[in-house]
Amino acid sequence: MIPVCRLEDLPAGESVRLDITPPVAVFNADGELFAIDDTCTHQDASLSEGWLEGCSVECPLHAASFDLRTGRPTCLPARRPVRTHQVYVEDGVVHVRLAGTEEARDGSAA
C-alpha cells in the first residue's frame, strides 16, 4: 500500500496527486474516497486538476468526465476508462493499493 496523506489533509471536494508512475489521483467525494489514474485517456491532462462533482471528475482540458467508482467515461471526448485503485484508511492515513499489483490481486498487504 502507498501512503497518500492524513485523512484530515484531504477535505471533501478536494484531491491529491501521487507523483508515481503512472500518476494517481485520490479524491474525497463528499467523504467517500476514490483513486484513479491521474491522466485523462482522451489527452494528456491531470484529472486531479479537474472539477469534482459527486462521484465524477471533469477533465480540465476538454471536459471529458469520468465516474470515480468505475473509471468509465461518462461523456465525450473520452472513450476509454481510467484505471481505478483501492483506497484504505488506516490509523488516520489514506493509502492506495494499485490495481494490477500482486498485493491488489491477493488482498494481502506488503
Beta strands, then each sheet from edge to edge (+ up, - down):
strand 1: 2-6
strand 2: 15-18
strand 3: 24-29
strand 4: 32-37
strand 5: 51-53
strand 6: 56-58
strand 7: 65-67
strand 8: 73-75
strand 9: 84-90
strand 10: 93-97
sheet 1: 1+ 10- 9+ 4- 3+ 2-
sheet 2: 5+ 6- 7+ 8-
end
